[in-house]
Amino acid sequence: MAMTEFEKKMLAEVKGIRKELHEMNKPVKIDSQVDGKDIVNAVNENMLNAIKTSGESWK
């Protein structure tokens, strides 16, 4: 069964909406946001710096 012009346009519109929703669903990181990995890395870096500087003060 052949599709009418209306059905073709409607199908194209639905595919476009589906693509837009798929793009909107992708996670986007904003500079002001942090994730768990950023927090862990910052804590580790701070702890290493604290250990290094505390060792120097004992000398």
KAMOJO-V714452 format. One record per residue. N is the residue number from 1. OMEGA is omega in radians with two decimals (NA if undefined). NEAR is the number of other ideal C-beta (glycine too) atoms within 8 Angstrom. Layout:
n:omega:near
N:OMEGA:NEAR
N:OMEGA:NEAR
This chain:
n:omega:near
1:-3.12:2
2:3.12:3
3:3.06:7
4:3.12:6
5:3.11:6
6:3.14:6
7:3.10:8
8:3.14:9
9:3.14:8
10:3.12:8
11:3.11:9
12:3.12:8
13:3.13:8
14:3.11:8
15:3.11:8
16:3.11:8
17:3.13:8
18:3.13:8
19:3.12:8
20:3.13:8
21:3.11:8
22:3.12:8
23:-3.13:7
24:-3.07:6
25:3.14:5
26:3.12:6
27:3.12:3
28:-3.14:4
29:3.09:6
30:-3.05:5
31:-3.09:4
32:-3.14:3
33:3.06:6
34:3.03:4
35:-3.09:7
36:-3.12:5
37:3.12:6
38:-3.12:8
39:-3.14:9
40:3.13:8
41:3.14:8
42:3.13:8
43:3.12:8
44:3.14:8
45:3.12:8
46:3.14:8
47:3.12:8
48:3.10:8
49:3.13:8
50:3.13:8
51:3.14:8
52:-3.08:8
53:3.13:8
54:3.09:8
55:3.14:8
56:-3.10:7
57:-3.14:6
58:-3.07:5
59:NA:4
